[in-house]
Amino acid sequence: MSSRYILIVNSRKVTKPVFVLGAPHSGVAEVGQALKLSPSFHVTIGQSAVLQAVHAFARRPSLYHGHGTAALSVIRDAFAQAWQVNSASCVQCAPQCRTAAGLSAGEVGPCADVRGLARYGDASPDLAYCAEELIAAFPDAQIVQVVRDGRDVAAEMLADPAIMSWFRPSVANIDAEFPNPFYGVEDEVDRSSWKDASSAGKCALRWRWAIRQAARLRQATPDGQLKTLRYEDMVRSPGAAAAALSEFTGAKIAAPVAPANRKARGDTASWRRTLAISQVADIEKVAGEELRRLGYL
């Protein structure tokens, strides 16, 4: 399969798009907003065309394997649609994307200025779960990975109705699609224990898979093409994170800003206040190895 591609959006050739990857609530949105505020970037977050493609390939990897060329075209077309800038392009944008651009609820018009546009990117949820397909579609992409304590990630996932809806028995496709990156199910042990796993354990599986994928990408991707940020460091020193992102992308990037309830410096382990002892035990049972490897245990 050829690694070359030509994609023209807004009369500009797409080169070195930047994609932000991480488990849910790992800080992907914060990094995406920082990139989006750079005048030279057009970064989308949660565009419907992108989410449809991402969730299709993330939840059903078999759509990609064996259908490579066609699958990559679908992925590129989804981003080409999302990255269009015109008077009506942002009307149907996800609220998260408009908020990241600083647009008010009733404000009309695009969030990017085509005149200064040089780069594209995306920080939609769940990109990490189809990273293989994404990098195959855009082999010159720059990847920003965000890593966060899995206990904090699981705590916020448990409080997010949209994320928890994926675990409904009528939605989860563990038996139909195996292995299943989206649910973190990698082997028969994972699949056999899924039915009786707690919600915290299932969240931990998704985090564990994203962390393992991050390690695989780290080994397979050149340094100039991949940058890993630790969420806790980003919260404590947003200026350093901005400098790292600026050096990596070659553009002036704003400092990532954490939500107000996470800003207290040094207070990044919110899971201690929100998780029950049994939930912490379930998370550490599933993902203890990864938590220790990253220094969280």
Residue pairs with C-beta under 8 A, 6 or more apart in sequence:
1 68
1 69
1 72
1 136
3 136
3 139
4 139
5 72
5 76
5 137
5 138
5 139
6 13
7 13
7 14
7 76
7 79
7 80
8 14
9 79
9 80
9 83
9 84
9 120
10 42
10 83
10 84
10 85
10 114
10 117
12 117
12 118
14 79
14 80
14 83
14 120
14 138
15 119
15 140
16 119
16 140
16 141
16 142
17 79
17 119
17 120
17 121
17 122
17 138
17 140
17 141
17 142
18 35
18 41
18 43
18 119
18 120
18 121
18 122
18 141
18 142
18 143
18 144
18 249
19 121
19 122
19 123
19 127
19 134
19 138
19 141
19 142
19 143
19 144
20 28
20 31
20 32
20 35
20 121
20 122
20 123
20 127
20 144
20 145
20 146
21 28
21 127
21 128
21 131
21 143
21 144
21 145
21 146
21 210
21 213
21 214
21 217
22 28
22 128
22 145
22 146
22 147
22 148
22 210
22 214
23 128
23 148
23 150
23 153
23 206
23 207
23 210
23 211
24 125
24 126
24 153
24 156
24 157
24 160
24 163
24 206
25 148
25 152
25 153
25 156
25 157
25 160
25 163
26 146
26 147
26 148
26 153
26 207
26 210
26 231
27 146
27 148
27 229
27 231
27 234
27 256
27 258
28 123
28 125
28 127
28 146
29 45
29 96
29 100
29 123
29 125
30 146
30 234
30 256
30 257
30 258
30 259
31 123
31 144
31 146
31 229
31 234
31 241
31 245
31 256
32 43
32 45
32 100
32 121
32 122
32 123
33 45
33 100
33 123
33 256
33 257
34 241
34 242
34 245
34 253
34 254
34 255
34 256
34 257
35 41
35 43
35 121
35 123
35 245
35 249
35 253
36 42
36 43
36 45
36 97
36 100
36 101
36 111
36 121
36 123
37 100
37 101
37 102
37 254
38 251
38 252
38 253
38 254
39 113
39 116
40 116
40 117
40 118
40 119
40 251
41 112
41 117
41 118
41 119
41 120
41 121
41 251
42 83
42 85
42 111
42 112
42 117
42 119
42 120
42 121
43 100
43 120
43 121
43 122
43 123
44 50
44 79
44 82
44 83
44 93
44 97
44 121
44 122
44 123
44 124
45 94
45 96
45 97
45 100
45 122
45 123
45 124
46 93
46 94
46 96
46 97
46 124
46 125
47 81
47 82
47 93
47 94
47 97
47 122
47 124
48 92
48 94
49 77
49 78
49 79
49 81
49 82
50 78
50 79
50 82
50 122
50 124
51 124
51 125
51 126
52 78
53 74
53 75
53 78
54 78
54 124
54 126
54 127
54 129
54 130
55 126
55 182
56 63
57 63
57 64
57 71
57 75
57 130
57 133
58 126
58 129
58 130
58 181
58 182
59 129
59 173
59 177
59 180
59 182
60 173
60 177
61 130
61 132
61 177
61 179
61 180
61 181
62 177
63 71
64 71
64 130
64 132
64 133
64 136
68 136
71 133
72 133
72 136
72 137
75 133
75 134
75 137
76 137
76 138
79 120
79 122
82 122
83 120
85 110
85 112
85 114
85 117
86 110
87 109
87 110
89 110
90 97
90 98
90 103
90 109
90 110
90 111
91 108
93 111
95 105
97 111
98 105
98 107
98 111
101 111
101 112
102 111
103 109
103 111
118 251
119 249
119 251
126 182
127 134
128 145
128 210
128 213
128 214
129 181
129 182
129 209
129 210
129 213
130 181
131 143
131 213
131 217
134 141
135 141
135 143
135 217
135 221
140 225
141 225
142 225
142 226
142 227
142 248
142 249
143 217
143 221
143 225
143 226
143 227
144 226
144 227
144 228
144 229
144 245
144 248
145 214
145 217
145 218
145 226
145 227
145 228
145 229
146 228
146 229
146 230
146 231
146 234
147 211
147 214
147 228
147 229
147 230
147 231
147 294
148 230
148 231
148 232
149 231
149 232
149 268
149 269
149 271
149 291
149 294
149 296
150 204
150 207
150 208
150 211
150 283
150 287
150 290
150 291
150 296
151 269
151 271
151 275
151 280
151 283
151 284
151 291
151 296
152 231
152 268
152 269
152 270
152 271
153 203
153 207
154 200
154 203
154 204
154 207
154 271
154 275
154 279
154 283
155 270
155 271
155 274
155 275
155 279
157 163
157 164
157 203
157 206
157 207
158 164
158 199
158 200
158 203
158 275
158 279
159 274
163 203
164 199
165 171
166 172
166 182
166 183
167 199
167 202
172 183
172 194
173 180
174 180
174 183
174 185
174 191
174 194
175 191
178 185
178 191
179 185
179 186
179 187
181 209
181 213
182 206
183 194
183 202
183 205
183 206
183 209
184 190
184 202
184 204
184 205
184 206
184 207
184 208
184 209
184 210
185 191
185 194
185 205
186 209
186 212
190 205
194 202
194 205
197 205
197 282
197 286
198 278
198 279
198 282
200 275
200 278
200 279
200 280
200 282
200 283
201 282
201 283
201 285
201 286
203 283
204 282
204 283
204 286
204 287
205 286
205 287
207 287
207 290
208 286
208 287
208 290
211 287
211 290
211 294
212 290
214 228
217 226
218 226
218 228
227 244
227 245
227 248
229 241
229 244
229 245
231 268
232 268
233 240
233 241
234 241
234 256
234 258
235 258
235 262
235 263
235 265
235 268
236 265
236 266
236 268
238 255
238 256
238 257
238 258
239 255
241 255
241 256
242 253
242 254
242 255
242 256
245 253
245 256
246 252
246 253
261 270
262 268
262 270
271 280
275 283
284 291
284 297
288 297
291 297
